Amino acid sequence: MRTALVLGGGGVAGIAWQTGLLHGMACAGVDVTAPGWSDMVLGTSAGSTVAAQVTSGTSLGDLYARQIDPALQVDELRADGSLTDVLDLFARATERAGGNEQEFARLVGAAAIAARTVPEAERRAVIAQRLPSHRWPDRDLRVVAVDAVTGRHRVLDRGSGVQLVDAVAASCAIPGMWPPVTIGDHRYVDGGVRSDENVDLAVGFARVLVLKVGLVEPSDGKFERERALLIARGSAVELVQPDENAIAAIGPDPTDPARRADTAEAGFAQGGRIADAISAFEMS
């Protein structure tokens, strides 16, 4: 049976938690990033970074070290905007869109284009540092971004003609914090504008494992609707979220780079504890 690994958004702390969790599970004997386990890896925002990293051929141990060792950590930029600003932007767009999801995304995209941020090239350089390889892997890796002008989402993969660094940068372009990413004639923003996990894009896979950071939870119930769609289409869905220790390590702002080491370590410990349950899901 074909299995999908879905990695959701959650800032730099989300990257750290997911990396630690995946390494912890692997050390306990369950490597869900291995080609024999996951037939497709889908990443959104922070999850796109992790998805590109774990399919790069770099070991989970090395990726984990890059989270907990200050000498190996990427020197992240400081954004002009804050997470509070982003949430306020989303709230205004939600009110104006009147339930139209594409209009919501278009409004957010317009605000992102107008926002004052660091230059696009500087932000791209940070994303490039995050990725051990800048080439698409010979695996089914999919990255979600949203067109800032039309509000339509796009799933980028090795057949899309888009460079991997640009795809991940687009998926990680939090509106109001980071600049939209220019790809051809289009500008793209964070895939989380559509959905933090975009788990419905894994329709057709028999098993779907979802790592959901989910600390800034929207009230529209979109994830539950996406999960219900998968189940209705015959998928078994297993959800993993940060436990109490990981939530405490992440703190109030998942975009804060200072939380990376503690969060990765909490994720590692959690991964070891849940490995048996994930192994049972694999065999179901």
Secondary structure, DSSP 4 states (H G I P E B T S, - for coil): --EEEEE---HHHHHHHHHHHHHHHHHTT--TTSTTT-SEEEEETHHHHHHHHHTTT--HHHHHHHHH-TTTS--PPPPSS-HHHHHHHHHHHHHHHTT-HHHHHHHHHHHHHHS--S-HHHHHHHHHHH-S-SS--SS-EEEEEEETTT--EEEE-TTTT--HHHHHHHHT--TTTSPPEEETTEEEEEGGGT-SS-GGGGTT-SEEEEE---SS--TT-HHHHHHHHHHHTT-EEEEE---HHHHHHH-S-TT-GGGHHHHHHHHHHHHHHHHHHHHHHHH-
